[in-house]
Amino acid sequence: MILRNRILVLLAALAALAAVAVASVLHASARADRRDRAQPGGPRVTSGTVTLTTPGRMVFRNMAWGPHRDELTTVPATDPSGPRIASGVKCLRFYAASGTGVCLRAVHGAVSDTYRAVILDAHLKERARYDVPGIPSRARVSPTGHFAAWTAFVGGDSYAGTNFSTRAAIVDVRTGKLTPSLEAYRVLKDGRAYRAADLNFWGVTFARDDRTFYATMATKGRTYLVRGDLRARTVTTLHTNVECPSLSPDGTRIAFKKRVRGLPKDAPWRLYVLDLRTMRETPLAEPRSVDDQAVWRDTHTLVYALPGDYGADLYTIPADGKGKPRRISTAAVSPVFVG
């Protein structure tokens, strides 16, 4: 090939690459523009006042495309698919109890994003902030509002596989004392002190006594439900194959996702409820894989997220293994029932 032809081929290739790049930028710009516009048939969202103590409300992250996407919004708990009031406060993950909220959010930088946990008061005003070492995945507040916890991926970005690392932190919101990782706690496994380099913790859930919590611990390819003691700074294994536990309001049961043999590697879970007295497991009537830390609507009902057209939709199901799942809200995630 003569030099002139080579130059022509090179110029054509560069032109093709430039066209692809321009098309990609235009597509991304168009998609971002669509995200900022409310979609026909989507939920009605208007600006207003959102608090964490108004009785009979559900507060959640709105994922409907439009100007209020990712903002904390509220609806009547009795009408979860009704018109939404948006707060202007954006979160990736959220939870609240007794007038205290924890909001995990991205801080967009010129080169890359960082993440932050923000403690909110009942009017969504910032009380404190803490750096989060990776992509946020779970958040919880104790029933008293005195403690908050969050989990982040610090390696990998999915619970589905085994090649990931998480870090779970707990903070006393009254004093600001932070435990950046539960790996600092003493582990008691099968009644004996246990140490391992591969310990991972995630999915904290609190009891009402401001001392006891539960979480998932992973080591040597297995997961365990652990009971934690905030004063003794210990965690004790209780049961195997438990992920993302959620303690019932009466403190007697744990809702969790369980890996079930024979399911796809990228969707390996089913929802279960564990009786803490008998350690008896009850499979729930949700046939799909649920990658979420379910929320107790009350002592009889669970709410959780499944993938939807705009990110996630919320579903409810009885906690006794009966009934069937029912979608209650579209384009929503991180629900909390306040007041």
Contacts in CASP RR format, 6 or more apart in sequence:
PFRMAT RR
TARGET T0000
AUTHOR 0000-0000-0000
METHOD contacts of the structure
MODEL  1
MILRNRILVLLAALAALAAVAVASVLHASARADRRDRAQPGGPRVTSGTV
TLTTPGRMVFRNMAWGPHRDELTTVPATDPSGPRIASGVKCLRFYAASGT
GVCLRAVHGAVSDTYRAVILDAHLKERARYDVPGIPSRARVSPTGHFAAW
TAFVGGDSYAGTNFSTRAAIVDVRTGKLTPSLEAYRVLKDGRAYRAADLN
FWGVTFARDDRTFYATMATKGRTYLVRGDLRARTVTTLHTNVECPSLSPD
GTRIAFKKRVRGLPKDAPWRLYVLDLRTMRETPLAEPRSVDDQAVWRDTH
TLVYALPGDYGADLYTIPADGKGKPRRISTAAVSPVFVG
1 9 0 8 1.000
34 65 0 8 1.000
35 65 0 8 1.000
35 66 0 8 1.000
35 69 0 8 1.000
36 65 0 8 1.000
36 66 0 8 1.000
36 67 0 8 1.000
36 69 0 8 1.000
37 65 0 8 1.000
37 66 0 8 1.000
38 45 0 8 1.000
38 64 0 8 1.000
38 65 0 8 1.000
38 66 0 8 1.000
38 67 0 8 1.000
39 64 0 8 1.000
39 65 0 8 1.000
39 66 0 8 1.000
39 310 0 8 1.000
42 64 0 8 1.000
42 330 0 8 1.000
42 331 0 8 1.000
43 62 0 8 1.000
43 64 0 8 1.000
43 81 0 8 1.000
43 82 0 8 1.000
43 83 0 8 1.000
43 84 0 8 1.000
43 329 0 8 1.000
43 330 0 8 1.000
43 331 0 8 1.000
44 82 0 8 1.000
44 83 0 8 1.000
44 84 0 8 1.000
45 62 0 8 1.000
45 64 0 8 1.000
45 66 0 8 1.000
45 68 0 8 1.000
45 73 0 8 1.000
45 83 0 8 1.000
45 84 0 8 1.000
45 85 0 8 1.000
45 86 0 8 1.000
46 83 0 8 1.000
46 84 0 8 1.000
46 85 0 8 1.000
46 86 0 8 1.000
47 68 0 8 1.000
47 85 0 8 1.000
47 86 0 8 1.000
47 88 0 8 1.000
48 85 0 8 1.000
48 86 0 8 1.000
48 87 0 8 1.000
49 85 0 8 1.000
49 87 0 8 1.000
50 59 0 8 1.000
50 72 0 8 1.000
50 73 0 8 1.000
50 74 0 8 1.000
50 85 0 8 1.000
50 86 0 8 1.000
50 87 0 8 1.000
50 89 0 8 1.000
50 124 0 8 1.000
51 122 0 8 1.000
51 123 0 8 1.000
51 124 0 8 1.000
51 338 0 8 1.000
52 59 0 8 1.000
52 96 0 8 1.000
52 99 0 8 1.000
52 100 0 8 1.000
52 101 0 8 1.000
52 120 0 8 1.000
52 121 0 8 1.000
52 122 0 8 1.000
52 123 0 8 1.000
52 124 0 8 1.000
52 336 0 8 1.000
52 338 0 8 1.000
52 339 0 8 1.000
53 99 0 8 1.000
53 122 0 8 1.000
53 338 0 8 1.000
53 339 0 8 1.000
54 74 0 8 1.000
54 338 0 8 1.000
54 339 0 8 1.000
55 338 0 8 1.000
55 339 0 8 1.000
56 76 0 8 1.000
56 77 0 8 1.000
56 78 0 8 1.000
56 337 0 8 1.000
56 338 0 8 1.000
56 339 0 8 1.000
57 74 0 8 1.000
57 75 0 8 1.000
57 76 0 8 1.000
57 77 0 8 1.000
57 337 0 8 1.000
57 338 0 8 1.000
57 339 0 8 1.000
58 74 0 8 1.000
58 75 0 8 1.000
58 76 0 8 1.000
58 77 0 8 1.000
58 80 0 8 1.000
58 335 0 8 1.000
58 336 0 8 1.000
58 337 0 8 1.000
58 338 0 8 1.000
59 72 0 8 1.000
59 73 0 8 1.000
59 74 0 8 1.000
59 94 0 8 1.000
59 96 0 8 1.000
59 335 0 8 1.000
59 336 0 8 1.000
59 338 0 8 1.000
60 72 0 8 1.000
60 73 0 8 1.000
60 74 0 8 1.000
60 94 0 8 1.000
60 314 0 8 1.000
60 329 0 8 1.000
60 332 0 8 1.000
60 333 0 8 1.000
60 334 0 8 1.000
60 335 0 8 1.000
60 336 0 8 1.000
61 70 0 8 1.000
61 71 0 8 1.000
61 72 0 8 1.000
61 73 0 8 1.000
61 91 0 8 1.000
61 92 0 8 1.000
61 93 0 8 1.000
61 94 0 8 1.000
61 332 0 8 1.000
61 333 0 8 1.000
61 334 0 8 1.000
62 68 0 8 1.000
62 69 0 8 1.000
62 70 0 8 1.000
62 71 0 8 1.000
62 72 0 8 1.000
62 73 0 8 1.000
62 84 0 8 1.000
62 86 0 8 1.000
62 331 0 8 1.000
62 332 0 8 1.000
63 69 0 8 1.000
63 70 0 8 1.000
63 310 0 8 1.000
63 311 0 8 1.000
63 312 0 8 1.000
63 331 0 8 1.000
63 332 0 8 1.000
63 333 0 8 1.000
64 84 0 8 1.000
64 310 0 8 1.000
64 330 0 8 1.000
64 331 0 8 1.000
64 332 0 8 1.000
65 310 0 8 1.000
65 331 0 8 1.000
68 84 0 8 1.000
68 86 0 8 1.000
68 88 0 8 1.000
70 90 0 8 1.000
70 91 0 8 1.000
70 92 0 8 1.000
71 86 0 8 1.000
71 87 0 8 1.000
71 88 0 8 1.000
71 89 0 8 1.000
71 90 0 8 1.000
72 86 0 8 1.000
72 87 0 8 1.000
72 88 0 8 1.000
72 89 0 8 1.000
72 90 0 8 1.000
72 91 0 8 1.000
72 94 0 8 1.000
72 103 0 8 1.000
72 124 0 8 1.000
73 84 0 8 1.000
73 85 0 8 1.000
73 86 0 8 1.000
73 87 0 8 1.000
74 84 0 8 1.000
74 85 0 8 1.000
74 87 0 8 1.000
75 81 0 8 1.000
75 82 0 8 1.000
75 83 0 8 1.000
75 84 0 8 1.000
75 85 0 8 1.000
75 329 0 8 1.000
76 82 0 8 1.000
77 297 0 8 1.000
77 337 0 8 1.000
80 314 0 8 1.000
80 328 0 8 1.000
80 329 0 8 1.000
80 332 0 8 1.000
80 335 0 8 1.000
81 328 0 8 1.000
81 329 0 8 1.000
81 330 0 8 1.000
87 124 0 8 1.000
89 103 0 8 1.000
89 120 0 8 1.000
89 124 0 8 1.000
90 105 0 8 1.000
91 103 0 8 1.000
91 104 0 8 1.000
91 105 0 8 1.000
91 334 0 8 1.000
92 104 0 8 1.000
92 105 0 8 1.000
92 106 0 8 1.000
92 115 0 8 1.000
92 136 0 8 1.000
93 103 0 8 1.000
93 104 0 8 1.000
93 136 0 8 1.000
93 137 0 8 1.000
93 138 0 8 1.000
93 139 0 8 1.000
93 150 0 8 1.000
93 334 0 8 1.000
94 101 0 8 1.000
94 102 0 8 1.000
94 103 0 8 1.000
94 104 0 8 1.000
94 139 0 8 1.000
94 334 0 8 1.000
94 336 0 8 1.000
95 101 0 8 1.000
95 102 0 8 1.000
95 139 0 8 1.000
95 140 0 8 1.000
95 141 0 8 1.000
95 148 0 8 1.000
95 334 0 8 1.000
95 336 0 8 1.000
96 102 0 8 1.000
96 120 0 8 1.000
96 141 0 8 1.000
96 336 0 8 1.000
96 338 0 8 1.000
97 141 0 8 1.000
97 142 0 8 1.000
97 143 0 8 1.000
97 144 0 8 1.000
97 145 0 8 1.000
97 336 0 8 1.000
97 338 0 8 1.000
98 141 0 8 1.000
98 143 0 8 1.000
98 144 0 8 1.000
98 145 0 8 1.000
99 121 0 8 1.000
99 122 0 8 1.000
99 145 0 8 1.000
99 338 0 8 1.000
100 119 0 8 1.000
100 120 0 8 1.000
100 121 0 8 1.000
100 122 0 8 1.000
100 141 0 8 1.000
100 145 0 8 1.000
100 146 0 8 1.000
100 148 0 8 1.000
100 173 0 8 1.000
101 119 0 8 1.000
101 120 0 8 1.000
101 121 0 8 1.000
101 141 0 8 1.000
101 145 0 8 1.000
101 148 0 8 1.000
102 117 0 8 1.000
102 118 0 8 1.000
102 119 0 8 1.000
102 120 0 8 1.000
102 139 0 8 1.000
102 140 0 8 1.000
102 141 0 8 1.000
102 148 0 8 1.000
102 149 0 8 1.000
102 150 0 8 1.000
103 117 0 8 1.000
103 118 0 8 1.000
103 120 0 8 1.000
103 139 0 8 1.000
104 115 0 8 1.000
104 116 0 8 1.000
104 117 0 8 1.000
104 118 0 8 1.000
104 132 0 8 1.000
104 136 0 8 1.000
104 139 0 8 1.000
104 150 0 8 1.000
104 152 0 8 1.000
105 115 0 8 1.000
105 116 0 8 1.000
105 118 0 8 1.000
105 136 0 8 1.000
106 113 0 8 1.000
106 114 0 8 1.000
106 115 0 8 1.000
106 116 0 8 1.000
107 113 0 8 1.000
107 114 0 8 1.000
107 115 0 8 1.000
107 116 0 8 1.000
114 131 0 8 1.000
114 132 0 8 1.000
115 131 0 8 1.000
115 132 0 8 1.000
115 133 0 8 1.000
115 134 0 8 1.000
115 135 0 8 1.000
115 136 0 8 1.000
115 152 0 8 1.000
116 129 0 8 1.000
116 130 0 8 1.000
116 131 0 8 1.000
116 132 0 8 1.000
117 129 0 8 1.000
117 130 0 8 1.000
117 131 0 8 1.000
117 132 0 8 1.000
117 136 0 8 1.000
117 139 0 8 1.000
117 148 0 8 1.000
117 150 0 8 1.000
117 169 0 8 1.000
117 171 0 8 1.000
118 126 0 8 1.000
118 128 0 8 1.000
118 129 0 8 1.000
119 126 0 8 1.000
119 127 0 8 1.000
119 128 0 8 1.000
119 129 0 8 1.000
119 130 0 8 1.000
119 148 0 8 1.000
119 171 0 8 1.000
119 173 0 8 1.000
120 126 0 8 1.000
120 127 0 8 1.000
121 127 0 8 1.000
127 173 0 8 1.000
128 171 0 8 1.000
128 173 0 8 1.000
128 176 0 8 1.000
130 169 0 8 1.000
130 171 0 8 1.000
130 178 0 8 1.000
132 150 0 8 1.000
132 152 0 8 1.000
132 169 0 8 1.000
133 152 0 8 1.000
133 154 0 8 1.000
133 167 0 8 1.000
133 180 0 8 1.000
134 152 0 8 1.000
134 153 0 8 1.000
134 154 0 8 1.000
134 155 0 8 1.000
134 167 0 8 1.000
135 152 0 8 1.000
135 153 0 8 1.000
135 157 0 8 1.000
136 150 0 8 1.000
136 151 0 8 1.000
136 152 0 8 1.000
137 151 0 8 1.000
137 152 0 8 1.000
137 153 0 8 1.000
137 159 0 8 1.000
137 166 0 8 1.000
137 202 0 8 1.000
138 149 0 8 1.000
138 150 0 8 1.000
138 151 0 8 1.000
138 168 0 8 1.000
138 202 0 8 1.000
138 203 0 8 1.000
138 204 0 8 1.000
138 244 0 8 1.000
138 293 0 8 1.000
139 148 0 8 1.000
139 149 0 8 1.000
139 150 0 8 1.000
139 151 0 8 1.000
139 334 0 8 1.000
140 148 0 8 1.000
140 149 0 8 1.000
140 150 0 8 1.000
140 203 0 8 1.000
140 204 0 8 1.000
140 205 0 8 1.000
140 206 0 8 1.000
140 293 0 8 1.000
141 147 0 8 1.000
141 148 0 8 1.000
141 149 0 8 1.000
141 206 0 8 1.000
142 148 0 8 1.000
142 206 0 8 1.000
142 207 0 8 1.000
142 208 0 8 1.000
142 210 0 8 1.000
142 213 0 8 1.000
143 206 0 8 1.000
143 207 0 8 1.000
143 208 0 8 1.000
143 249 0 8 1.000
144 208 0 8 1.000
144 210 0 8 1.000
145 173 0 8 1.000
146 172 0 8 1.000
146 173 0 8 1.000
146 174 0 8 1.000
146 210 0 8 1.000
147 170 0 8 1.000
147 171 0 8 1.000
147 172 0 8 1.000
147 173 0 8 1.000
147 206 0 8 1.000
147 210 0 8 1.000
147 213 0 8 1.000
147 230 0 8 1.000
148 170 0 8 1.000
148 171 0 8 1.000
148 173 0 8 1.000
149 168 0 8 1.000
149 169 0 8 1.000
149 170 0 8 1.000
149 171 0 8 1.000
149 203 0 8 1.000
149 204 0 8 1.000
149 206 0 8 1.000
149 213 0 8 1.000
150 168 0 8 1.000
150 169 0 8 1.000
150 204 0 8 1.000
151 166 0 8 1.000
151 167 0 8 1.000
151 168 0 8 1.000
151 169 0 8 1.000
151 201 0 8 1.000
151 202 0 8 1.000
151 203 0 8 1.000
151 204 0 8 1.000
152 166 0 8 1.000
152 167 0 8 1.000
152 169 0 8 1.000
153 164 0 8 1.000
153 165 0 8 1.000
153 166 0 8 1.000
154 165 0 8 1.000
154 166 0 8 1.000
154 167 0 8 1.000
155 164 0 8 1.000
155 165 0 8 1.000
155 166 0 8 1.000
156 163 0 8 1.000
156 164 0 8 1.000
156 165 0 8 1.000
157 164 0 8 1.000
158 164 0 8 1.000
158 266 0 8 1.000
159 202 0 8 1.000
159 243 0 8 1.000
159 244 0 8 1.000
159 291 0 8 1.000
160 265 0 8 1.000
160 266 0 8 1.000
160 267 0 8 1.000
160 268 0 8 1.000
160 291 0 8 1.000
161 265 0 8 1.000
161 266 0 8 1.000
162 221 0 8 1.000
164 200 0 8 1.000
165 200 0 8 1.000
166 200 0 8 1.000
166 201 0 8 1.000
166 202 0 8 1.000
167 180 0 8 1.000
167 181 0 8 1.000
167 183 0 8 1.000
167 201 0 8 1.000
168 181 0 8 1.000
168 182 0 8 1.000
168 201 0 8 1.000
168 202 0 8 1.000
168 203 0 8 1.000
168 204 0 8 1.000
168 215 0 8 1.000
169 178 0 8 1.000
169 179 0 8 1.000
169 180 0 8 1.000
169 181 0 8 1.000
169 182 0 8 1.000
170 178 0 8 1.000
170 179 0 8 1.000
170 182 0 8 1.000
170 204 0 8 1.000
170 213 0 8 1.000
170 230 0 8 1.000
171 177 0 8 1.000
171 178 0 8 1.000
171 179 0 8 1.000
172 178 0 8 1.000
179 185 0 8 1.000
179 233 0 8 1.000
181 201 0 8 1.000
182 201 0 8 1.000
182 204 0 8 1.000
182 215 0 8 1.000
182 235 0 8 1.000
183 199 0 8 1.000
183 201 0 8 1.000
184 233 0 8 1.000
185 228 0 8 1.000
185 233 0 8 1.000
185 234 0 8 1.000
185 235 0 8 1.000
186 193 0 8 1.000
186 232 0 8 1.000
186 233 0 8 1.000
186 234 0 8 1.000
186 235 0 8 1.000
187 193 0 8 1.000
187 194 0 8 1.000
187 195 0 8 1.000
187 199 0 8 1.000
187 217 0 8 1.000
187 226 0 8 1.000
187 234 0 8 1.000
187 235 0 8 1.000
187 236 0 8 1.000
187 237 0 8 1.000
188 194 0 8 1.000
188 234 0 8 1.000
188 235 0 8 1.000
188 236 0 8 1.000
188 237 0 8 1.000
189 219 0 8 1.000
189 224 0 8 1.000
189 236 0 8 1.000
189 237 0 8 1.000
190 237 0 8 1.000
191 236 0 8 1.000
191 237 0 8 1.000
194 219 0 8 1.000
196 219 0 8 1.000
196 220 0 8 1.000
198 218 0 8 1.000
198 219 0 8 1.000
198 220 0 8 1.000
198 221 0 8 1.000
199 217 0 8 1.000
199 218 0 8 1.000
199 219 0 8 1.000
200 217 0 8 1.000
200 218 0 8 1.000
200 219 0 8 1.000
201 215 0 8 1.000
201 216 0 8 1.000
201 217 0 8 1.000
201 218 0 8 1.000
201 226 0 8 1.000
201 235 0 8 1.000
202 215 0 8 1.000
202 216 0 8 1.000
202 218 0 8 1.000
202 243 0 8 1.000
202 244 0 8 1.000
203 215 0 8 1.000
203 216 0 8 1.000
203 243 0 8 1.000
203 244 0 8 1.000
203 245 0 8 1.000
203 293 0 8 1.000
204 213 0 8 1.000
204 214 0 8 1.000
204 215 0 8 1.000
205 213 0 8 1.000
205 214 0 8 1.000
205 215 0 8 1.000
205 245 0 8 1.000
205 246 0 8 1.000
205 247 0 8 1.000
205 254 0 8 1.000
205 293 0 8 1.000
206 212 0 8 1.000
206 213 0 8 1.000
206 247 0 8 1.000
207 213 0 8 1.000
207 214 0 8 1.000
207 247 0 8 1.000
207 251 0 8 1.000
208 251 0 8 1.000
210 230 0 8 1.000
211 229 0 8 1.000
211 230 0 8 1.000
211 231 0 8 1.000
212 227 0 8 1.000
212 228 0 8 1.000
212 229 0 8 1.000
212 230 0 8 1.000
213 227 0 8 1.000
213 228 0 8 1.000
213 230 0 8 1.000
214 225 0 8 1.000
214 226 0 8 1.000
214 227 0 8 1.000
214 228 0 8 1.000
214 238 0 8 1.000
214 245 0 8 1.000
214 247 0 8 1.000
214 254 0 8 1.000
215 225 0 8 1.000
215 226 0 8 1.000
215 228 0 8 1.000
215 235 0 8 1.000
215 245 0 8 1.000
216 223 0 8 1.000
216 224 0 8 1.000
216 225 0 8 1.000
216 226 0 8 1.000
216 242 0 8 1.000
216 243 0 8 1.000
216 244 0 8 1.000
216 245 0 8 1.000
217 223 0 8 1.000
217 224 0 8 1.000
217 226 0 8 1.000
217 235 0 8 1.000
217 237 0 8 1.000
218 224 0 8 1.000
222 240 0 8 1.000
222 241 0 8 1.000
223 240 0 8 1.000
223 241 0 8 1.000
223 242 0 8 1.000
223 243 0 8 1.000
223 259 0 8 1.000
224 237 0 8 1.000
224 238 0 8 1.000
224 239 0 8 1.000
224 240 0 8 1.000
224 242 0 8 1.000
225 237 0 8 1.000
225 238 0 8 1.000
225 239 0 8 1.000
225 240 0 8 1.000
225 242 0 8 1.000
225 245 0 8 1.000
225 254 0 8 1.000
225 256 0 8 1.000
225 274 0 8 1.000
226 235 0 8 1.000
226 236 0 8 1.000
226 237 0 8 1.000
226 238 0 8 1.000
227 235 0 8 1.000
227 236 0 8 1.000
227 238 0 8 1.000
228 234 0 8 1.000
228 235 0 8 1.000
228 236 0 8 1.000
229 235 0 8 1.000
229 236 0 8 1.000
238 276 0 8 1.000
238 279 0 8 1.000
239 274 0 8 1.000
239 279 0 8 1.000
241 258 0 8 1.000
241 259 0 8 1.000
242 254 0 8 1.000
242 256 0 8 1.000
242 258 0 8 1.000
242 274 0 8 1.000
243 256 0 8 1.000
243 257 0 8 1.000
243 258 0 8 1.000
243 259 0 8 1.000
243 269 0 8 1.000
244 256 0 8 1.000
244 257 0 8 1.000
244 292 0 8 1.000
244 293 0 8 1.000
244 294 0 8 1.000
245 254 0 8 1.000
245 255 0 8 1.000
245 256 0 8 1.000
245 293 0 8 1.000
246 254 0 8 1.000
246 255 0 8 1.000
246 256 0 8 1.000
246 293 0 8 1.000
246 294 0 8 1.000
246 295 0 8 1.000
246 296 0 8 1.000
246 302 0 8 1.000
247 253 0 8 1.000
247 254 0 8 1.000
247 296 0 8 1.000
248 254 0 8 1.000
248 255 0 8 1.000
248 296 0 8 1.000
248 299 0 8 1.000
248 319 0 8 1.000
249 296 0 8 1.000
249 298 0 8 1.000
249 299 0 8 1.000
250 299 0 8 1.000
251 276 0 8 1.000
252 275 0 8 1.000
252 276 0 8 1.000
252 277 0 8 1.000
253 273 0 8 1.000
253 274 0 8 1.000
253 275 0 8 1.000
253 276 0 8 1.000
253 319 0 8 1.000
254 273 0 8 1.000
254 274 0 8 1.000
254 276 0 8 1.000
255 271 0 8 1.000
255 272 0 8 1.000
255 273 0 8 1.000
255 274 0 8 1.000
255 294 0 8 1.000
255 296 0 8 1.000
255 302 0 8 1.000
255 319 0 8 1.000
256 271 0 8 1.000
256 272 0 8 1.000
256 273 0 8 1.000
256 274 0 8 1.000
256 294 0 8 1.000
257 269 0 8 1.000
257 270 0 8 1.000
257 271 0 8 1.000
257 272 0 8 1.000
257 290 0 8 1.000
257 291 0 8 1.000
257 292 0 8 1.000
257 294 0 8 1.000
258 269 0 8 1.000
258 270 0 8 1.000
258 271 0 8 1.000
258 272 0 8 1.000
258 281 0 8 1.000
259 268 0 8 1.000
259 269 0 8 1.000
260 268 0 8 1.000
260 269 0 8 1.000
260 270 0 8 1.000
263 269 0 8 1.000
263 270 0 8 1.000
263 289 0 8 1.000
264 289 0 8 1.000
267 288 0 8 1.000
267 289 0 8 1.000
267 291 0 8 1.000
268 289 0 8 1.000
269 289 0 8 1.000
269 290 0 8 1.000
269 291 0 8 1.000
270 283 0 8 1.000
270 284 0 8 1.000
270 286 0 8 1.000
270 289 0 8 1.000
270 290 0 8 1.000
271 283 0 8 1.000
271 284 0 8 1.000
271 286 0 8 1.000
271 290 0 8 1.000
271 294 0 8 1.000
271 302 0 8 1.000
271 304 0 8 1.000
271 317 0 8 1.000
272 281 0 8 1.000
272 282 0 8 1.000
272 283 0 8 1.000
272 284 0 8 1.000
273 281 0 8 1.000
273 282 0 8 1.000
273 284 0 8 1.000
273 302 0 8 1.000
273 319 0 8 1.000
273 320 0 8 1.000
273 321 0 8 1.000
274 280 0 8 1.000
274 281 0 8 1.000
274 282 0 8 1.000
275 281 0 8 1.000
275 282 0 8 1.000
282 319 0 8 1.000
282 320 0 8 1.000
282 321 0 8 1.000
283 321 0 8 1.000
284 302 0 8 1.000
284 317 0 8 1.000
284 318 0 8 1.000
284 319 0 8 1.000
284 321 0 8 1.000
285 317 0 8 1.000
285 318 0 8 1.000
285 321 0 8 1.000
285 322 0 8 1.000
285 323 0 8 1.000
285 324 0 8 1.000
285 325 0 8 1.000
286 304 0 8 1.000
286 315 0 8 1.000
286 317 0 8 1.000
286 325 0 8 1.000
288 306 0 8 1.000
288 325 0 8 1.000
290 304 0 8 1.000
290 306 0 8 1.000
292 304 0 8 1.000
292 305 0 8 1.000
292 306 0 8 1.000
294 302 0 8 1.000
294 303 0 8 1.000
294 304 0 8 1.000
295 302 0 8 1.000
295 303 0 8 1.000
295 304 0 8 1.000
295 335 0 8 1.000
295 336 0 8 1.000
295 337 0 8 1.000
296 302 0 8 1.000
296 303 0 8 1.000
296 319 0 8 1.000
297 303 0 8 1.000
297 316 0 8 1.000
297 337 0 8 1.000
299 319 0 8 1.000
300 318 0 8 1.000
300 319 0 8 1.000
300 320 0 8 1.000
301 316 0 8 1.000
301 317 0 8 1.000
301 318 0 8 1.000
301 319 0 8 1.000
302 316 0 8 1.000
302 317 0 8 1.000
302 318 0 8 1.000
302 319 0 8 1.000
303 314 0 8 1.000
303 315 0 8 1.000
303 316 0 8 1.000
303 328 0 8 1.000
303 335 0 8 1.000
304 314 0 8 1.000
304 315 0 8 1.000
304 317 0 8 1.000
305 312 0 8 1.000
305 313 0 8 1.000
305 314 0 8 1.000
305 315 0 8 1.000
305 332 0 8 1.000
305 333 0 8 1.000
305 334 0 8 1.000
305 335 0 8 1.000
306 312 0 8 1.000
306 313 0 8 1.000
306 315 0 8 1.000
307 313 0 8 1.000
308 330 0 8 1.000
308 331 0 8 1.000
309 330 0 8 1.000
309 331 0 8 1.000
310 330 0 8 1.000
310 331 0 8 1.000
311 331 0 8 1.000
311 333 0 8 1.000
312 331 0 8 1.000
312 332 0 8 1.000
312 333 0 8 1.000
313 327 0 8 1.000
313 329 0 8 1.000
313 330 0 8 1.000
313 331 0 8 1.000
313 332 0 8 1.000
314 327 0 8 1.000
314 328 0 8 1.000
314 329 0 8 1.000
314 330 0 8 1.000
314 332 0 8 1.000
314 333 0 8 1.000
314 335 0 8 1.000
315 325 0 8 1.000
315 326 0 8 1.000
315 327 0 8 1.000
315 328 0 8 1.000
316 325 0 8 1.000
316 326 0 8 1.000
316 328 0 8 1.000
317 323 0 8 1.000
317 324 0 8 1.000
317 325 0 8 1.000
317 326 0 8 1.000
329 335 0 8 1.000
END
